[in-house]
């Protein structure tokens, strides 16, 4: 027992996932997510364009 093992053990390589054909549910789900992302992006642009409503707080 003279040899010591140093460092981490390398993890076993995970088997490659099989490329499965997308069914209709997957396609519908991805399309819905794409539309939601586009709506969110549009809302963000609209919100940043306007600036503070009413000009903010004025000190007199």
PDBQT receptor file of N, H, CA, C and O in Angstrom, charges set to zero:
ATOM      1  N   UNK A   1       0.829  -1.186   0.000  1.00  0.00    +0.000 N 
ATOM      2  CA  UNK A   1       0.000   0.000   0.000  1.00  0.00    +0.000 C 
ATOM      3  C   UNK A   1       0.872   1.248   0.000  1.00  0.00    +0.000 C 
ATOM      4  O   UNK A   1       0.712   2.137   0.837  1.00  0.00    +0.000 OA
ATOM      5  N   UNK A   2       1.774   1.296  -0.931  1.00  0.00    +0.000 N 
ATOM      6  H   UNK A   2       1.903   0.573  -1.611  1.00  0.00    +0.000 HD
ATOM      7  CA  UNK A   2       2.675   2.430  -0.972  1.00  0.00    +0.000 C 
ATOM      8  C   UNK A   2       2.133   3.565  -1.835  1.00  0.00    +0.000 C 
ATOM      9  O   UNK A   2       2.470   4.726  -1.606  1.00  0.00    +0.000 OA
ATOM     10  N   UNK A   3       1.288   3.244  -2.832  1.00  0.00    +0.000 N 
ATOM     11  H   UNK A   3       1.014   2.300  -3.018  1.00  0.00    +0.000 HD
ATOM     12  CA  UNK A   3       0.807   4.291  -3.743  1.00  0.00    +0.000 C 
ATOM     13  C   UNK A   3      -0.414   4.997  -3.205  1.00  0.00    +0.000 C 
ATOM     14  O   UNK A   3      -1.389   4.374  -2.786  1.00  0.00    +0.000 OA
ATOM     15  N   UNK A   4      -0.335   6.320  -3.226  1.00  0.00    +0.000 N 
ATOM     16  H   UNK A   4       0.457   6.826  -3.566  1.00  0.00    +0.000 HD
ATOM     17  CA  UNK A   4      -1.511   7.104  -2.818  1.00  0.00    +0.000 C 
ATOM     18  C   UNK A   4      -2.141   7.702  -4.052  1.00  0.00    +0.000 C 
ATOM     19  O   UNK A   4      -1.456   8.107  -4.991  1.00  0.00    +0.000 OA
ATOM     20  N   UNK A   5      -3.456   7.749  -4.034  1.00  0.00    +0.000 N 
ATOM     21  H   UNK A   5      -4.013   7.420  -3.272  1.00  0.00    +0.000 HD
ATOM     22  CA  UNK A   5      -4.162   8.300  -5.175  1.00  0.00    +0.000 C 
ATOM     23  C   UNK A   5      -4.449   9.773  -4.884  1.00  0.00    +0.000 C 
ATOM     24  O   UNK A   5      -5.129  10.100  -3.911  1.00  0.00    +0.000 OA
ATOM     25  N   UNK A   6      -3.926  10.656  -5.732  1.00  0.00    +0.000 N 
ATOM     26  H   UNK A   6      -3.373  10.391  -6.522  1.00  0.00    +0.000 HD
ATOM     27  CA  UNK A   6      -4.114  12.080  -5.496  1.00  0.00    +0.000 C 
ATOM     28  C   UNK A   6      -5.148  12.670  -6.422  1.00  0.00    +0.000 C 
ATOM     29  O   UNK A   6      -5.383  12.149  -7.512  1.00  0.00    +0.000 OA
ATOM     30  N   UNK A   7      -5.766  13.749  -5.999  1.00  0.00    +0.000 N 
ATOM     31  H   UNK A   7      -5.576  14.173  -5.113  1.00  0.00    +0.000 HD
ATOM     32  CA  UNK A   7      -6.726  14.456  -6.841  1.00  0.00    +0.000 C 
ATOM     33  C   UNK A   7      -8.085  13.784  -6.877  1.00  0.00    +0.000 C 
ATOM     34  O   UNK A   7      -8.343  12.795  -6.192  1.00  0.00    +0.000 OA
ATOM     35  N   UNK A   8      -8.937  14.358  -7.700  1.00  0.00    +0.000 N 
ATOM     36  H   UNK A   8      -8.728  15.161  -8.257  1.00  0.00    +0.000 HD
ATOM     37  CA  UNK A   8     -10.302  13.824  -7.819  1.00  0.00    +0.000 C 
ATOM     38  C   UNK A   8     -10.337  12.686  -8.812  1.00  0.00    +0.000 C 
ATOM     39  O   UNK A   8      -9.532  12.626  -9.741  1.00  0.00    +0.000 OA
ATOM     40  N   UNK A   9     -11.273  11.789  -8.606  1.00  0.00    +0.000 N 
ATOM     41  H   UNK A   9     -11.927  11.838  -7.851  1.00  0.00    +0.000 HD
ATOM     42  CA  UNK A   9     -11.530  10.776  -9.616  1.00  0.00    +0.000 C 
ATOM     43  C   UNK A   9     -12.285  11.438 -10.758  1.00  0.00    +0.000 C 
ATOM     44  O   UNK A   9     -13.159  12.275 -10.533  1.00  0.00    +0.000 OA
ATOM     45  N   UNK A  10     -11.945  11.063 -11.969  1.00  0.00    +0.000 N 
ATOM     46  H   UNK A  10     -11.235  10.384 -12.151  1.00  0.00    +0.000 HD
ATOM     47  CA  UNK A  10     -12.665  11.626 -13.103  1.00  0.00    +0.000 C 
ATOM     48  C   UNK A  10     -14.045  10.988 -13.164  1.00  0.00    +0.000 C 
ATOM     49  O   UNK A  10     -14.171   9.770 -13.042  1.00  0.00    +0.000 OA
ATOM     50  N   UNK A  11     -15.068  11.790 -13.350  1.00  0.00    +0.000 N 
ATOM     51  H   UNK A  11     -14.966  12.780 -13.449  1.00  0.00    +0.000 HD
ATOM     52  CA  UNK A  11     -16.408  11.201 -13.456  1.00  0.00    +0.000 C 
ATOM     53  C   UNK A  11     -16.544  10.418 -14.747  1.00  0.00    +0.000 C 
ATOM     54  O   UNK A  11     -15.931  10.757 -15.760  1.00  0.00    +0.000 OA
ATOM     55  N   UNK A  12     -17.338   9.384 -14.704  1.00  0.00    +0.000 N 
ATOM     56  H   UNK A  12     -17.835   9.109 -13.882  1.00  0.00    +0.000 HD
ATOM     57  CA  UNK A  12     -17.581   8.601 -15.909  1.00  0.00    +0.000 C 
ATOM     58  C   UNK A  12     -18.337   9.464 -16.903  1.00  0.00    +0.000 C 
ATOM     59  O   UNK A  12     -19.185  10.272 -16.524  1.00  0.00    +0.000 OA
ATOM     60  N   UNK A  13     -18.024   9.284 -18.169  1.00  0.00    +0.000 N 
ATOM     61  H   UNK A  13     -17.335   8.627 -18.477  1.00  0.00    +0.000 HD
ATOM     62  CA  UNK A  13     -18.713  10.064 -19.188  1.00  0.00    +0.000 C 
ATOM     63  C   UNK A  13     -20.160   9.612 -19.272  1.00  0.00    +0.000 C 
ATOM     64  O   UNK A  13     -20.459   8.419 -19.302  1.00  0.00    +0.000 OA
ATOM     65  N   UNK A  14     -21.043  10.586 -19.310  1.00  0.00    +0.000 N 
ATOM     66  H   UNK A  14     -20.801  11.556 -19.286  1.00  0.00    +0.000 HD
ATOM     67  CA  UNK A  14     -22.462  10.264 -19.432  1.00  0.00    +0.000 C 
ATOM     68  C   UNK A  14     -22.734   9.805 -20.857  1.00  0.00    +0.000 C 
ATOM     69  O   UNK A  14     -22.186  10.374 -21.801  1.00  0.00    +0.000 OA
ATOM     70  N   UNK A  15     -23.562   8.796 -21.026  1.00  0.00    +0.000 N 
ATOM     71  H   UNK A  15     -24.007   8.334 -20.259  1.00  0.00    +0.000 HD
ATOM     72  CA  UNK A  15     -23.902   8.362 -22.372  1.00  0.00    +0.000 C 
ATOM     73  C   UNK A  15     -24.636   9.462 -23.124  1.00  0.00    +0.000 C 
ATOM     74  O   UNK A  15     -25.438  10.194 -22.543  1.00  0.00    +0.000 OA
ATOM     75  N   UNK A  16     -24.360   9.575 -24.413  1.00  0.00    +0.000 N 
ATOM     76  H   UNK A  16     -23.709   8.981 -24.885  1.00  0.00    +0.000 HD
ATOM     77  CA  UNK A  16     -24.998  10.633 -25.196  1.00  0.00    +0.000 C 
ATOM     78  C   UNK A  16     -26.496  10.391 -25.261  1.00  0.00    +0.000 C 
ATOM     79  O   UNK A  16     -26.958   9.259 -25.402  1.00  0.00    +0.000 OA
ATOM     80  N   UNK A  17     -27.242  11.485 -25.154  1.00  0.00    +0.000 N 
ATOM     81  H   UNK A  17     -26.867  12.405 -25.039  1.00  0.00    +0.000 HD
ATOM     82  CA  UNK A  17     -28.696  11.368 -25.212  1.00  0.00    +0.000 C 
ATOM     83  C   UNK A  17     -29.114  11.094 -26.651  1.00  0.00    +0.000 C 
ATOM     84  O   UNK A  17     -28.554  11.648 -27.597  1.00  0.00    +0.000 OA
ATOM     85  N   UNK A  18     -30.087  10.249 -26.786  1.00  0.00    +0.000 N 
ATOM     86  H   UNK A  18     -30.542   9.800 -26.017  1.00  0.00    +0.000 HD
ATOM     87  CA  UNK A  18     -30.572   9.934 -28.121  1.00  0.00    +0.000 C 
ATOM     88  C   UNK A  18     -31.344  11.130 -28.665  1.00  0.00    +0.000 C 
ATOM     89  O   UNK A  18     -32.089  11.795 -27.944  1.00  0.00    +0.000 OA
ATOM     90  N   UNK A  19     -31.148  11.380 -29.932  1.00  0.00    +0.000 N 
ATOM     91  H   UNK A  19     -30.543  10.840 -30.517  1.00  0.00    +0.000 HD
ATOM     92  CA  UNK A  19     -31.862  12.478 -30.580  1.00  0.00    +0.000 C 
ATOM     93  C   UNK A  19     -33.267  11.991 -30.885  1.00  0.00    +0.000 C 
ATOM     94  O   UNK A  19     -33.476  11.214 -31.817  1.00  0.00    +0.000 OA
ATOM     95  N   UNK A  20     -34.229  12.450 -30.098  1.00  0.00    +0.000 N 
ATOM     96  H   UNK A  20     -34.060  13.082 -29.341  1.00  0.00    +0.000 HD
ATOM     97  CA  UNK A  20     -35.599  11.985 -30.311  1.00  0.00    +0.000 C 
ATOM     98  C   UNK A  20     -36.351  12.981 -31.178  1.00  0.00    +0.000 C 
ATOM     99  O   UNK A  20     -36.087  14.183 -31.145  1.00  0.00    +0.000 OA
ATOM    100  N   UNK A  21     -37.263  12.474 -31.929  1.00  0.00    +0.000 N 
ATOM    101  H   UNK A  21     -37.477  11.497 -31.955  1.00  0.00    +0.000 HD
ATOM    102  CA  UNK A  21     -38.081  13.337 -32.779  1.00  0.00    +0.000 C 
ATOM    103  C   UNK A  21     -39.068  14.097 -31.889  1.00  0.00    +0.000 C 
ATOM    104  O   UNK A  21     -39.653  13.538 -30.961  1.00  0.00    +0.000 OA
ATOM    105  N   UNK A  22     -39.236  15.387 -32.200  1.00  0.00    +0.000 N 
ATOM    106  H   UNK A  22     -38.761  15.841 -32.954  1.00  0.00    +0.000 HD
ATOM    107  CA  UNK A  22     -40.167  16.199 -31.410  1.00  0.00    +0.000 C 
ATOM    108  C   UNK A  22     -41.593  15.846 -31.796  1.00  0.00    +0.000 C 
ATOM    109  O   UNK A  22     -41.921  15.728 -32.976  1.00  0.00    +0.000 OA
ATOM    110  N   UNK A  23     -42.421  15.684 -30.802  1.00  0.00    +0.000 N 
ATOM    111  H   UNK A  23     -42.154  15.780 -29.843  1.00  0.00    +0.000 HD
ATOM    112  CA  UNK A  23     -43.824  15.465 -31.119  1.00  0.00    +0.000 C 
ATOM    113  C   UNK A  23     -44.560  16.804 -31.090  1.00  0.00    +0.000 C 
ATOM    114  O   UNK A  23     -43.963  17.847 -30.823  1.00  0.00    +0.000 OA
ATOM    115  N   UNK A  24     -45.841  16.759 -31.363  1.00  0.00    +0.000 N 
ATOM    116  H   UNK A  24     -46.326  15.912 -31.580  1.00  0.00    +0.000 HD
ATOM    117  CA  UNK A  24     -46.620  17.995 -31.481  1.00  0.00    +0.000 C 
ATOM    118  C   UNK A  24     -46.653  18.791 -30.183  1.00  0.00    +0.000 C 
ATOM    119  O   UNK A  24     -46.664  20.022 -30.206  1.00  0.00    +0.000 OA
ATOM    120  N   UNK A  25     -46.669  18.088 -29.043  1.00  0.00    +0.000 N 
ATOM    121  H   UNK A  25     -46.660  17.088 -29.024  1.00  0.00    +0.000 HD
ATOM    122  CA  UNK A  25     -46.699  18.791 -27.758  1.00  0.00    +0.000 C 
ATOM    123  C   UNK A  25     -45.434  19.623 -27.563  1.00  0.00    +0.000 C 
ATOM    124  O   UNK A  25     -45.506  20.767 -27.113  1.00  0.00    +0.000 OA
ATOM    125  N   UNK A  26     -44.263  19.046 -27.904  1.00  0.00    +0.000 N 
ATOM    126  H   UNK A  26     -44.205  18.118 -28.270  1.00  0.00    +0.000 HD
ATOM    127  CA  UNK A  26     -43.003  19.780 -27.774  1.00  0.00    +0.000 C 
ATOM    128  C   UNK A  26     -42.999  21.009 -28.669  1.00  0.00    +0.000 C 
ATOM    129  O   UNK A  26     -42.584  22.091 -28.252  1.00  0.00    +0.000 OA
ATOM    130  N   UNK A  27     -43.460  20.839 -29.893  1.00  0.00    +0.000 N 
ATOM    131  H   UNK A  27     -43.797  19.961 -30.232  1.00  0.00    +0.000 HD
ATOM    132  CA  UNK A  27     -43.479  21.970 -30.829  1.00  0.00    +0.000 C 
ATOM    133  C   UNK A  27     -44.386  23.080 -30.319  1.00  0.00    +0.000 C 
ATOM    134  O   UNK A  27     -44.030  24.256 -30.383  1.00  0.00    +0.000 OA
ATOM    135  N   UNK A  28     -45.550  22.709 -29.817  1.00  0.00    +0.000 N 
ATOM    136  H   UNK A  28     -45.839  21.753 -29.765  1.00  0.00    +0.000 HD
ATOM    137  CA  UNK A  28     -46.494  23.708 -29.311  1.00  0.00    +0.000 C 
ATOM    138  C   UNK A  28     -45.909  24.423 -28.095  1.00  0.00    +0.000 C 
ATOM    139  O   UNK A  28     -46.046  25.639 -27.961  1.00  0.00    +0.000 OA
ATOM    140  N   UNK A  29     -45.259  23.670 -27.212  1.00  0.00    +0.000 N 
ATOM    141  H   UNK A  29     -45.147  22.682 -27.321  1.00  0.00    +0.000 HD
ATOM    142  CA  UNK A  29     -44.669  24.254 -26.011  1.00  0.00    +0.000 C 
ATOM    143  C   UNK A  29     -43.566  25.252 -26.366  1.00  0.00    +0.000 C 
ATOM    144  O   UNK A  29     -43.506  26.346 -25.804  1.00  0.00    +0.000 OA
ATOM    145  N   UNK A  30     -42.698  24.869 -27.298  1.00  0.00    +0.000 N 
ATOM    146  H   UNK A  30     -42.746  23.980 -27.754  1.00  0.00    +0.000 HD
ATOM    147  CA  UNK A  30     -41.605  25.761 -27.690  1.00  0.00    +0.000 C 
ATOM    148  C   UNK A  30     -42.133  27.026 -28.362  1.00  0.00    +0.000 C 
ATOM    149  O   UNK A  30     -41.615  28.120 -28.137  1.00  0.00    +0.000 OA
ATOM    150  N   UNK A  31     -43.161  26.869 -29.184  1.00  0.00    +0.000 N 
ATOM    151  H   UNK A  31     -43.582  25.981 -29.366  1.00  0.00    +0.000 HD
ATOM    152  CA  UNK A  31     -43.741  28.027 -29.855  1.00  0.00    +0.000 C 
ATOM    153  C   UNK A  31     -44.370  28.983 -28.839  1.00  0.00    +0.000 C 
ATOM    154  O   UNK A  31     -44.246  30.202 -28.965  1.00  0.00    +0.000 OA
ATOM    155  N   UNK A  32     -45.041  28.426 -27.838  1.00  0.00    +0.000 N 
ATOM    156  H   UNK A  32     -45.142  27.436 -27.735  1.00  0.00    +0.000 HD
ATOM    157  CA  UNK A  32     -45.653  29.251 -26.787  1.00  0.00    +0.000 C 
ATOM    158  C   UNK A  32     -44.581  30.018 -26.026  1.00  0.00    +0.000 C 
ATOM    159  O   UNK A  32     -44.750  31.204 -25.743  1.00  0.00    +0.000 OA
ATOM    160  N   UNK A  33     -43.476  29.347 -25.691  1.00  0.00    +0.000 N 
ATOM    161  H   UNK A  33     -43.339  28.384 -25.920  1.00  0.00    +0.000 HD
ATOM    162  CA  UNK A  33     -42.383  30.016 -24.971  1.00  0.00    +0.000 C 
ATOM    163  C   UNK A  33     -41.776  31.127 -25.814  1.00  0.00    +0.000 C 
ATOM    164  O   UNK A  33     -41.447  32.195 -25.298  1.00  0.00    +0.000 OA
ATOM    165  N   UNK A  34     -41.626  30.876 -27.109  1.00  0.00    +0.000 N 
ATOM    166  H   UNK A  34     -41.893  30.008 -27.528  1.00  0.00    +0.000 HD
ATOM    167  CA  UNK A  34     -41.057  31.882 -28.002  1.00  0.00    +0.000 C 
ATOM    168  C   UNK A  34     -41.946  33.127 -28.031  1.00  0.00    +0.000 C 
ATOM    169  O   UNK A  34     -41.448  34.252 -27.998  1.00  0.00    +0.000 OA
ATOM    170  N   UNK A  35     -43.261  32.921 -28.093  1.00  0.00    +0.000 N 
ATOM    171  H   UNK A  35     -43.666  32.008 -28.120  1.00  0.00    +0.000 HD
ATOM    172  CA  UNK A  35     -44.187  34.051 -28.120  1.00  0.00    +0.000 C 
ATOM    173  C   UNK A  35     -44.157  34.825 -26.812  1.00  0.00    +0.000 C 
ATOM    174  O   UNK A  35     -44.205  36.055 -26.818  1.00  0.00    +0.000 OA
ATOM    175  N   UNK A  36     -44.076  34.106 -25.672  1.00  0.00    +0.000 N 
ATOM    176  H   UNK A  36     -44.037  33.107 -25.667  1.00  0.00    +0.000 HD
ATOM    177  CA  UNK A  36     -44.017  34.785 -24.373  1.00  0.00    +0.000 C 
ATOM    178  C   UNK A  36     -42.743  35.603 -24.246  1.00  0.00    +0.000 C 
ATOM    179  O   UNK A  36     -42.769  36.712 -23.712  1.00  0.00    +0.000 OA
ATOM    180  N   UNK A  37     -41.623  35.065 -24.734  1.00  0.00    +0.000 N 
ATOM    181  H   UNK A  37     -41.602  34.164 -25.167  1.00  0.00    +0.000 HD
ATOM    182  CA  UNK A  37     -40.348  35.781 -24.668  1.00  0.00    +0.000 C 
ATOM    183  C   UNK A  37     -40.414  37.053 -25.514  1.00  0.00    +0.000 C 
ATOM    184  O   UNK A  37     -39.908  38.097 -25.103  1.00  0.00    +0.000 OA
ATOM    185  N   UNK A  38     -41.032  36.972 -26.686  1.00  0.00    +0.000 N 
ATOM    186  H   UNK A  38     -41.443  36.124 -27.020  1.00  0.00    +0.000 HD
ATOM    187  CA  UNK A  38     -41.151  38.143 -27.545  1.00  0.00    +0.000 C 
ATOM    188  C   UNK A  38     -42.033  39.208 -26.886  1.00  0.00    +0.000 C 
ATOM    189  O   UNK A  38     -41.726  40.397 -26.969  1.00  0.00    +0.000 OA
ATOM    190  N   UNK A  39     -43.118  38.797 -26.236  1.00  0.00    +0.000 N 
ATOM    191  H   UNK A  39     -43.368  37.831 -26.168  1.00  0.00    +0.000 HD
ATOM    192  CA  UNK A  39     -44.004  39.739 -25.559  1.00  0.00    +0.000 C 
ATOM    193  C   UNK A  39     -43.287  40.405 -24.392  1.00  0.00    +0.000 C 
ATOM    194  O   UNK A  39     -43.448  41.604 -24.160  1.00  0.00    +0.000 OA
ATOM    195  N   UNK A  40     -42.497  39.630 -23.661  1.00  0.00    +0.000 N 
ATOM    196  H   UNK A  40     -42.366  38.656 -23.850  1.00  0.00    +0.000 HD
ATOM    197  CA  UNK A  40     -41.757  40.175 -22.525  1.00  0.00    +0.000 C 
ATOM    198  C   UNK A  40     -40.723  41.195 -22.995  1.00  0.00    +0.000 C 
ATOM    199  O   UNK A  40     -40.555  42.244 -22.373  1.00  0.00    +0.000 OA
ATOM    200  N   UNK A  41     -40.035  40.890 -24.085  1.00  0.00    +0.000 N 
ATOM    201  H   UNK A  41     -40.171  40.038 -24.591  1.00  0.00    +0.000 HD
ATOM    202  CA  UNK A  41     -39.032  41.803 -24.627  1.00  0.00    +0.000 C 
ATOM    203  C   UNK A  41     -39.684  43.113 -25.063  1.00  0.00    +0.000 C 
ATOM    204  O   UNK A  41     -39.145  44.191 -24.813  1.00  0.00    +0.000 OA
ATOM    205  N   UNK A  42     -40.836  43.020 -25.710  1.00  0.00    +0.000 N 
ATOM    206  H   UNK A  42     -41.274  42.144 -25.913  1.00  0.00    +0.000 HD
ATOM    207  CA  UNK A  42     -41.549  44.219 -26.155  1.00  0.00    +0.000 C 
ATOM    208  C   UNK A  42     -41.979  45.059 -24.959  1.00  0.00    +0.000 C 
ATOM    209  O   UNK A  42     -41.886  46.286 -24.998  1.00  0.00    +0.000 OA
ATOM    210  N   UNK A  43     -42.445  44.413 -23.903  1.00  0.00    +0.000 N 
ATOM    211  H   UNK A  43     -42.520  43.417 -23.870  1.00  0.00    +0.000 HD
ATOM    212  CA  UNK A  43     -42.870  45.144 -22.709  1.00  0.00    +0.000 C 
ATOM    213  C   UNK A  43     -41.686  45.844 -22.045  1.00  0.00    +0.000 C 
ATOM    214  O   UNK A  43     -41.819  46.968 -21.560  1.00  0.00    +0.000 OA
ATOM    215  N   UNK A  44     -40.533  45.184 -22.024  1.00  0.00    +0.000 N 
ATOM    216  H   UNK A  44     -40.425  44.271 -22.418  1.00  0.00    +0.000 HD
ATOM    217  CA  UNK A  44     -39.338  45.802 -21.440  1.00  0.00    +0.000 C 
ATOM    218  C   UNK A  44     -38.922  47.036 -22.220  1.00  0.00    +0.000 C 
ATOM    219  O   UNK A  44     -38.602  48.069 -21.630  1.00  0.00    +0.000 OA
ATOM    220  N   UNK A  45     -38.923  46.934 -23.547  1.00  0.00    +0.000 N 
ATOM    221  H   UNK A  45     -39.183  46.095 -24.026  1.00  0.00    +0.000 HD
ATOM    222  CA  UNK A  45     -38.540  48.080 -24.377  1.00  0.00    +0.000 C 
ATOM    223  C   UNK A  45     -39.488  49.245 -24.158  1.00  0.00    +0.000 C 
ATOM    224  O   UNK A  45     -39.057  50.394 -24.073  1.00  0.00    +0.000 OA
ATOM    225  N   UNK A  46     -40.767  48.953 -24.069  1.00  0.00    +0.000 N 
ATOM    226  H   UNK A  46     -41.117  48.019 -24.138  1.00  0.00    +0.000 HD
ATOM    227  CA  UNK A  46     -41.768  49.999 -23.850  1.00  0.00    +0.000 C 
ATOM    228  C   UNK A  46     -41.563  50.665 -22.492  1.00  0.00    +0.000 C 
ATOM    229  O   UNK A  46     -41.711  51.881 -22.367  1.00  0.00    +0.000 OA
ATOM    230  N   UNK A  47     -41.225  49.876 -21.479  1.00  0.00    +0.000 N 
ATOM    231  H   UNK A  47     -41.105  48.889 -21.580  1.00  0.00    +0.000 HD
ATOM    232  CA  UNK A  47     -41.039  50.408 -20.131  1.00  0.00    +0.000 C 
ATOM    233  C   UNK A  47     -39.789  51.281 -20.050  1.00  0.00    +0.000 C 
ATOM    234  O   UNK A  47     -39.806  52.312 -19.378  1.00  0.00    +0.000 OA
ATOM    235  N   UNK A  48     -38.719  50.893 -20.715  1.00  0.00    +0.000 N 
ATOM    236  H   UNK A  48     -38.705  50.055 -21.261  1.00  0.00    +0.000 HD
ATOM    237  CA  UNK A  48     -37.474  51.660 -20.620  1.00  0.00    +0.000 C 
ATOM    238  C   UNK A  48     -37.523  52.924 -21.473  1.00  0.00    +0.000 C 
ATOM    239  O   UNK A  48     -36.800  53.881 -21.197  1.00  0.00    +0.000 OA
ATOM    240  N   UNK A  49     -38.349  52.938 -22.486  1.00  0.00    +0.000 N 
ATOM    241  H   UNK A  49     -38.936  52.160 -22.710  1.00  0.00    +0.000 HD
ATOM    242  CA  UNK A  49     -38.418  54.082 -23.386  1.00  0.00    +0.000 C 
ATOM    243  C   UNK A  49     -39.070  55.296 -22.731  1.00  0.00    +0.000 C 
ATOM    244  O   UNK A  49     -38.679  56.431 -23.007  1.00  0.00    +0.000 OA
ATOM    245  N   UNK A  50     -40.052  55.072 -21.875  1.00  0.00    +0.000 N 
ATOM    246  H   UNK A  50     -40.369  54.150 -21.651  1.00  0.00    +0.000 HD
ATOM    247  CA  UNK A  50     -40.864  56.156 -21.348  1.00  0.00    +0.000 C 
ATOM    248  C   UNK A  50     -40.179  57.068 -20.350  1.00  0.00    +0.000 C 
ATOM    249  O   UNK A  50     -40.514  58.250 -20.273  1.00  0.00    +0.000 OA
ATOM    250  N   UNK A  51     -39.224  56.551 -19.582  1.00  0.00    +0.000 N 
ATOM    251  H   UNK A  51     -38.952  55.591 -19.645  1.00  0.00    +0.000 HD
ATOM    252  CA  UNK A  51     -38.627  57.366 -18.528  1.00  0.00    +0.000 C 
ATOM    253  C   UNK A  51     -39.548  57.407 -17.328  1.00  0.00    +0.000 C 
ATOM    254  O   UNK A  51     -40.597  56.763 -17.335  1.00  0.00    +0.000 OA
ATOM    255  N   UNK A  52     -39.178  58.151 -16.298  1.00  0.00    +0.000 N 
ATOM    256  H   UNK A  52     -38.326  58.675 -16.292  1.00  0.00    +0.000 HD
ATOM    257  CA  UNK A  52     -40.023  58.196 -15.094  1.00  0.00    +0.000 C 
ATOM    258  C   UNK A  52     -41.326  58.958 -15.367  1.00  0.00    +0.000 C 
ATOM    259  O   UNK A  52     -41.288  60.049 -15.937  1.00  0.00    +0.000 OA
ATOM    260  N   UNK A  53     -42.464  58.406 -14.973  1.00  0.00    +0.000 N 
ATOM    261  H   UNK A  53     -42.494  57.520 -14.510  1.00  0.00    +0.000 HD
ATOM    262  CA  UNK A  53     -43.729  59.117 -15.203  1.00  0.00    +0.000 C 
ATOM    263  C   UNK A  53     -43.848  60.320 -14.265  1.00  0.00    +0.000 C 
ATOM    264  O   UNK A  53     -43.547  60.228 -13.075  1.00  0.00    +0.000 OA
ATOM    265  N   UNK A  54     -44.284  61.433 -14.814  1.00  0.00    +0.000 N 
ATOM    266  H   UNK A  54     -44.529  61.508 -15.781  1.00  0.00    +0.000 HD
ATOM    267  CA  UNK A  54     -44.483  62.628 -13.996  1.00  0.00    +0.000 C 
ATOM    268  C   UNK A  54     -43.204  63.375 -13.693  1.00  0.00    +0.000 C 
ATOM    269  O   UNK A  54     -43.233  64.343 -12.934  1.00  0.00    +0.000 OA
ATOM    270  N   UNK A  55     -42.081  62.962 -14.257  1.00  0.00    +0.000 N 
ATOM    271  H   UNK A  55     -42.057  62.175 -14.874  1.00  0.00    +0.000 HD
ATOM    272  CA  UNK A  55     -40.830  63.682 -14.044  1.00  0.00    +0.000 C 
ATOM    273  C   UNK A  55     -40.147  63.395 -12.727  1.00  0.00    +0.000 C 
ATOM    274  O   UNK A  55     -39.143  64.035 -12.413  1.00  0.00    +0.000 OA
ATOM    275  N   UNK A  56     -40.652  62.459 -11.942  1.00  0.00    +0.000 N 
ATOM    276  H   UNK A  56     -41.468  61.939 -12.197  1.00  0.00    +0.000 HD
ATOM    277  CA  UNK A  56     -39.986  62.113 -10.698  1.00  0.00    +0.000 C 
ATOM    278  C   UNK A  56     -40.368  63.057  -9.558  1.00  0.00    +0.000 C 
ATOM    279  O   UNK A  56     -41.351  63.792  -9.656  1.00  0.00    +0.000 OA
ATOM    280  N   UNK A  57     -39.592  63.031  -8.487  1.00  0.00    +0.000 N 
ATOM    281  H   UNK A  57     -38.794  62.434  -8.408  1.00  0.00    +0.000 HD
ATOM    282  CA  UNK A  57     -39.876  63.849  -7.314  1.00  0.00    +0.000 C 
ATOM    283  C   UNK A  57     -39.136  65.175  -7.457  1.00  0.00    +0.000 C 
ATOM    284  O   UNK A  57     -37.931  65.208  -7.707  1.00  0.00    +0.000 OA
ATOM    285  N   UNK A  58     -39.873  66.256  -7.294  1.00  0.00    +0.000 N 
ATOM    286  H   UNK A  58     -40.852  66.230  -7.090  1.00  0.00    +0.000 HD
ATOM    287  CA  UNK A  58     -39.250  67.573  -7.393  1.00  0.00    +0.000 C 
ATOM    288  C   UNK A  58     -39.104  68.158  -5.993  1.00  0.00    +0.000 C 
ATOM    289  O   UNK A  58     -40.040  68.144  -5.193  1.00  0.00    +0.000 OA
ATOM    290  N   UNK A  59     -37.928  68.664  -5.721  1.00  0.00    +0.000 N 
ATOM    291  H   UNK A  59     -37.167  68.675  -6.370  1.00  0.00    +0.000 HD
ATOM    292  CA  UNK A  59     -37.699  69.330  -4.443  1.00  0.00    +0.000 C 
ATOM    293  C   UNK A  59     -37.748  70.828  -4.663  1.00  0.00    +0.000 C 
ATOM    294  O   UNK A  59     -37.157  71.339  -5.614  1.00  0.00    +0.000 OA
ATOM    295  N   UNK A  60     -38.445  71.530  -3.796  1.00  0.00    +0.000 N 
ATOM    296  H   UNK A  60     -38.925  71.115  -3.023  1.00  0.00    +0.000 HD
ATOM    297  CA  UNK A  60     -38.535  72.977  -3.976  1.00  0.00    +0.000 C 
ATOM    298  C   UNK A  60     -38.039  73.701  -2.748  1.00  0.00    +0.000 C 
ATOM    299  O   UNK A  60     -38.039  74.931  -2.715  1.00  0.00    +0.000 OA
TER     300      UNK A  60
